[in-house]
Amino acid sequence: MNNKIIEKGQSLLYFNTIIQITDNKEVIIENCKKIIEYNDIFLKVKTRNMTVQVWGQKLQIDDYNTEGIIVKGIIESIELINKK
């Protein structure tokens, strides 16, 4: 019961990581904390609960703000790494 309340609270307060993928052309990652590494084939972003790695070609950060990050290019894979 308590876990469901905590999860609902985190969702309402926007602590959860939200990832939206549009075809293989765009990825929106909400609630980012920090860009760890970035170049035209690789992006590594730290969120509250995990690290998100995006692999592709011609990757560009289109927008980076307090709500998240928009990555455009040719997306080949996305890897989610849970914090331990």
Secondary structure as GFF3:
##gff-version 3
##sequence-region A 1 84
A	DSSP	alpha_helix	2	12	.	.	.	ID=ss1
A	DSSP	beta_strand	18	22	.	.	.	ID=ss2
A	DSSP	beta_strand	26	30	.	.	.	ID=ss3
A	DSSP	beta_strand	32	38	.	.	.	ID=ss4
A	DSSP	beta_strand	42	47	.	.	.	ID=ss5
A	DSSP	beta_strand	50	64	.	.	.	ID=ss6
A	DSSP	beta_strand	68	82	.	.	.	ID=ss7
###
